[in-house]
């Protein structure tokens, strides 16, 4: 899709979503062309091209002059257009991930860049319901979550294509951040800041999970650079996002190595919990202990101090996924797609340079 066409589609999808969400109710007059151009960062020609498409489809009504209003039957028109889809994509997500802001960013970019003739149907399952997916005549399955190999094999046998997000396996299509490279970045920056004694809380997740890929990168760099990495394993089956007394496990970490000066947090949420735990213990970040996270959640830059973290490239993953699905619309027999997207380190204030003790002569 060309840059101009993408901008046009972005306007179309954004205005349609505002209509569906009730932000632009039937009969409401759109704001001026100048303000819409500023809102979408486009030229007047691009905006007018998008508005003409909406007018041709009956979603908006152009009146004499430059007045454009939402058609009274706009919701019905949008629904009818959805039913004319030439391809159906099923998005399968564990229910627990439904409020994941990283996933929200990824999906928002994906649906804005996806060809409007492709219909999206979302399924929330801890265990995949294969019969429901088949009843909906899904062409392509997209999976965000750590489903086991047995479920993936069943999907592969029943559907033309499945795409994995956030994990990589040799037998399937995937578009994912390079979680291993992100883990390496965390440890390389920790080393560059002179932290020789580091710690990490470890979960017993699936071998190919994003958590373990990040941890593998941390371990490899710590080994290569002779950093001491102390780990405390949190018991199997625990959800890192709820019901864990992180303060207790931090105590275990320091019991194993009292010299720890920097802690790796595989998710920003863990860092958020550690901020509170360290505050209760009277420890200051980064004066007493440095912390680095992974994800760059919406709150990371607003913590006190702002969290140094690896940005999960959610928007880039969503854009690349839409690009590949749009191609499959025209060629469903496309070859295997396996792409990793490099994350980025955001250096903020939670990780400072460790002052090495110089032995007295």
C-alpha positions in Angstrom: 0.0 0.0 0.0 1.5 3.4 -1.0 2.0 6.1 1.6 -0.9 8.2 0.1 -3.3 5.2 0.1 -2.3 4.4 3.6 -3.1 7.9 4.8 -6.5 7.7 3.0 -7.3 4.4 4.6 -6.2 5.6 8.0 -8.7 8.5 7.7 -11.5 6.1 6.5 -10.9 3.6 9.3 -10.5 6.2 12.0 -13.8 8.0 11.1 -15.6 4.7 10.8 -14.4 3.7 14.2 -15.5 7.0 15.7 -19.0 6.4 14.2 -19.2 2.9 15.6 -18.0 4.2 19.0 -20.6 6.9 19.1 -18.1 9.7 18.9 -19.6 10.8 15.6 -23.3 10.1 15.9 -25.7 10.1 12.8 -26.4 13.7 11.7 -23.3 15.2 13.3 -21.4 17.7 11.2 -17.7 17.0 10.8 -15.2 19.7 11.8 -13.6 21.9 9.2 -11.3 20.6 6.5 -8.4 22.5 8.1 -8.9 20.9 11.5 -9.3 17.4 10.0 -6.1 17.9 8.0 -4.3 18.9 11.2 -5.8 15.9 13.1 -4.7 13.4 10.5 -1.5 15.2 9.4 -2.6 15.1 5.7 -3.0 17.4 2.8 -6.4 18.7 1.7 -6.3 16.5 -1.4 -5.8 13.4 0.7 -8.6 14.3 3.1 -11.0 15.1 0.2 -10.1 11.7 -1.4 -11.1 10.0 1.8 -14.3 12.0 2.4 -15.3 11.3 -1.2 -14.9 7.5 -0.6 -17.1 7.8 2.5 -19.7 9.8 0.6 -19.7 7.3 -2.3 -20.3 4.5 0.1 -23.1 6.4 1.9 -21.4 6.8 5.3 -21.3 10.6 5.1 -23.4 13.2 3.2 -21.7 16.1 1.4 -23.8 19.2 1.4 -23.4 22.4 -0.6 -20.2 24.2 0.3 -17.7 22.2 2.3 -20.2 20.8 4.9 -20.0 17.1 5.6 -22.3 15.2 8.0 -22.6 11.6 9.2 -25.4 9.9 7.3 -28.4 8.9 9.4 -27.9 5.2 8.4 -24.1 5.3 8.6 -24.0 2.4 11.1 -26.1 0.2 8.9 -24.0 1.0 5.9 -20.8 0.1 7.8 -22.3 -3.2 8.9 -23.3 -4.0 5.3 -19.9 -3.2 4.0 -18.4 -5.5 6.7 -20.6 -8.4 5.5 -19.2 -8.0 1.9 -15.7 -8.9 3.1 -13.6 -11.1 0.7 -11.6 -12.6 3.5 -12.0 -13.3 7.3 -9.2 -13.0 9.8 -9.7 -14.6 13.3 -7.7 -12.9 16.1 -7.3 -15.4 19.1 -6.3 -13.9 22.4 -6.3 -15.3 25.9 -9.0 -13.5 28.0 -6.4 -12.3 30.5 -4.7 -10.3 27.7 -7.9 -8.4 26.8 -6.7 -5.3 28.6 -3.1 -5.5 27.6 -2.2 -1.9 26.4 0.7 -3.3 24.2 -1.8 -5.5 22.4 -4.2 -2.5 22.1 -1.5 -0.5 20.3 -0.7 -3.4 18.0 -4.3 -4.1 17.1 -5.1 -0.4 16.6 -2.3 -0.1 14.0 -3.2 -3.4 12.5 -6.9 -2.6 11.9 -6.2 0.9 10.5 -3.8 -0.5 7.9 -5.7 -3.6 7.0 -7.6 -3.6 3.7 -11.2 -2.7 4.5 -12.4 -5.7 2.5 -10.9 -8.0 5.2 -13.1 -8.7 8.1 -11.7 -9.2 11.6 -13.4 -11.5 14.1 -11.9 -11.6 17.7 -12.0 -14.7 19.9 -11.0 -14.7 23.6 -10.1 -18.2 24.7 -7.7 -19.6 27.3 -8.2 -22.9 25.4 -8.9 -22.5 21.6 -12.5 -23.4 20.6 -11.8 -24.9 17.1 -15.4 -25.4 16.2 -16.4 -21.8 16.6 -13.5 -20.7 14.5 -14.5 -23.1 11.8 -18.2 -22.1 11.9 -17.2 -18.5 11.1 -15.4 -19.6 7.9 -12.1 -18.0 9.0 -9.3 -17.9 6.3 -6.4 -16.8 8.5 -5.8 -17.2 12.2 -3.7 -14.7 14.2 -2.6 -15.7 17.7 -1.4 -13.5 20.5 -0.5 -15.6 23.5 1.5 -18.7 24.6 -0.7 -21.6 23.3 0.8 -25.1 23.5 2.1 -27.0 20.5 -0.9 -29.4 20.4 -3.4 -26.5 19.9 -1.1 -24.9 17.3 -0.9 -28.1 15.3 -4.7 -28.5 15.3 -5.0 -24.9 14.0 -2.4 -25.5 11.3 -4.3 -28.6 10.1 -7.7 -26.7 9.8 -6.8 -23.3 8.5 -5.0 -21.9 5.5 -2.6 -19.8 7.5 -1.9 -19.0 11.1 0.3 -16.2 12.3 2.0 -16.1 15.7 2.6 -12.8 17.4 5.2 -12.4 20.2 6.7 -15.8 19.8 8.8 -17.6 17.2 8.7 -21.3 16.1 10.2 -22.8 12.9 7.0 -24.3 11.6 4.7 -21.3 11.6 4.3 -17.8 10.3 5.3 -15.2 12.9 5.8 -11.5 13.2 7.4 -10.7 16.6 9.7 -8.3 18.4 13.2 -9.7 18.7 12.8 -10.5 22.4 16.2 -12.1 22.6 17.9 -9.0 21.2 15.9 -6.9 23.7 17.2 -9.0 26.6 20.7 -8.6 25.3 20.2 -4.8 25.2 19.1 -4.8 28.8 22.2 -6.6 30.0 24.6 -4.7 27.7 23.3 -1.4 29.1 23.6 -2.7 32.7 27.2 -3.7 32.0 28.0 -0.3 30.4 26.8 1.3 33.6 29.3 -0.7 35.6 26.8 -3.0 37.4 28.7 -6.3 38.1 26.1 -7.8 40.5 22.6 -8.1 39.0 19.4 -9.9 39.8 16.2 -11.1 38.1 12.9 -12.7 39.2 12.3 -15.7 37.0 9.0 -17.4 36.0 8.5 -20.9 34.8 7.0 -20.1 31.4 6.9 -22.0 28.1 10.3 -22.4 26.5 9.5 -20.2 23.5 7.6 -17.5 25.5 8.6 -13.9 25.2 9.7 -14.0 28.9 12.2 -16.8 28.3 13.6 -15.3 25.1 14.3 -12.0 27.0 15.8 -13.9 29.9 18.0 -15.9 27.5 19.4 -12.7 26.1 20.1 -11.4 29.6 21.9 -14.6 30.6 24.0 -14.8 27.5 25.3 -11.2 27.8 25.9 -11.5 31.5 27.9 -14.6 30.9 29.9 -13.0 28.1 30.6 -9.9 30.1 31.3 -11.7 33.4 28.3 -10.1 35.2 27.0 -12.1 38.2 23.3 -12.8 37.6 21.4 -13.9 40.7 18.0 -15.4 40.0 15.0 -16.3 42.2 12.4 -18.5 40.7 8.8 -17.7 41.4 6.8 -20.9 41.7 5.2 -22.5 38.6 1.8 -21.4 37.6 1.9 -17.9 39.2 0.6 -15.0 37.1 3.2 -12.2 37.1 0.4 -9.6 36.9 -1.6 -10.5 40.0 -1.4 -11.9 43.5 2.4 -12.0 43.9 4.2 -10.6 47.0 7.1 -9.2 45.1 8.6 -7.8 48.3 9.1 -11.3 49.6 10.9 -12.5 46.5 13.1 -9.4 46.5 14.2 -10.4 50.0 15.1 -13.8 48.7 17.1 -12.2 45.9 19.2 -10.1 48.3 19.6 -13.1 50.7 21.3 -14.9 47.8 23.5 -11.9 46.9 23.6 -8.8 49.1 25.8 -7.0 46.6 23.1 -6.7 43.9 23.1 -3.2 42.4 20.8 -3.6 39.4 17.7 -5.6 38.7 16.3 -6.8 35.4 12.5 -6.7 35.1 11.3 -8.8 32.1 8.0 -6.8 32.1 7.5 -3.2 33.1 4.7 -4.3 35.5 7.3 -6.2 37.6 9.3 -2.9 37.7 6.2 -1.1 38.9 5.8 -3.6 41.7 9.4 -3.3 42.7 9.2 0.5 42.9 6.6 0.0 45.6 8.5 -2.7 47.3 11.8 -0.7 47.4 9.9 2.3 48.7 8.5 0.3 51.6 12.1 -0.9 52.3 13.5 2.7 52.3 15.6 2.0 49.2 15.9 4.7 46.6 16.0 4.2 42.8 18.6 4.6 41.4 20.7 5.8 44.3 20.5 2.4 46.1 19.3 0.1 43.4 19.0 0.4 39.6 16.0 -1.0 37.7 15.5 -1.7 33.9 12.2 -2.9 32.4 10.8 -4.2 29.1 7.7 -3.1 27.2 7.6 0.7 27.7 4.1 0.6 29.0 2.2 3.9 29.0 3.1 4.7 32.6 6.9 3.9 32.3 8.0 7.5 31.5 5.8 9.0 34.3 7.1 6.9 37.2 9.4 8.6 39.7 12.1 8.2 38.6 11.1 7.5 34.9 11.7 3.9 34.0 14.6 2.9 31.8 13.1 0.2 29.6 13.0 -1.6 26.2 10.2 -0.4 24.0 8.0 -3.3 22.7 7.6 -2.3 19.0 3.8 -2.8 19.0 2.9 -0.4 16.2 5.6 -1.8 14.0 4.4 -5.4 14.6 0.8 -4.3 13.8 1.8 -2.5 10.6 3.9 -5.4 9.4 1.1 -7.9 10.2 -1.4 -5.8 8.2 1.0 -5.6 5.3 1.4 -9.4 5.1 -2.3 -10.1 5.5 -3.1 -7.6 2.7 -0.8 -9.5 0.4 -2.4 -12.8 1.3 -5.8 -11.4 0.3 -4.5 -11.5 -3.3 -2.3 -14.6 -2.9 -3.4 -17.0 -0.2 -0.6 -19.4 -1.2 2.1 -17.0 -0.1 5.3 -18.5 1.3 6.1 -18.7 5.0 6.4 -15.4 6.7 8.9 -15.2 9.6 10.0 -11.7 10.7 11.4 -10.2 13.8 11.3 -6.5 14.6 14.1 -4.9 16.7 13.1 -3.2 20.0 14.6 0.0 21.2 16.2 1.0 24.5 14.8 4.1 26.2 17.4 5.4 28.6 15.7 7.3 31.5 16.4 7.8 35.2 15.9 4.4 36.9 19.4 3.0 36.0 22.5 5.0 36.9 26.2 4.4 36.7 27.5 2.2 39.5 30.5 3.7 41.3 33.1 1.0 41.3 35.0 0.6 44.5 38.7 1.2 43.9 40.9 -0.9 46.2 43.3 1.1 48.4 47.0 0.6 47.5 
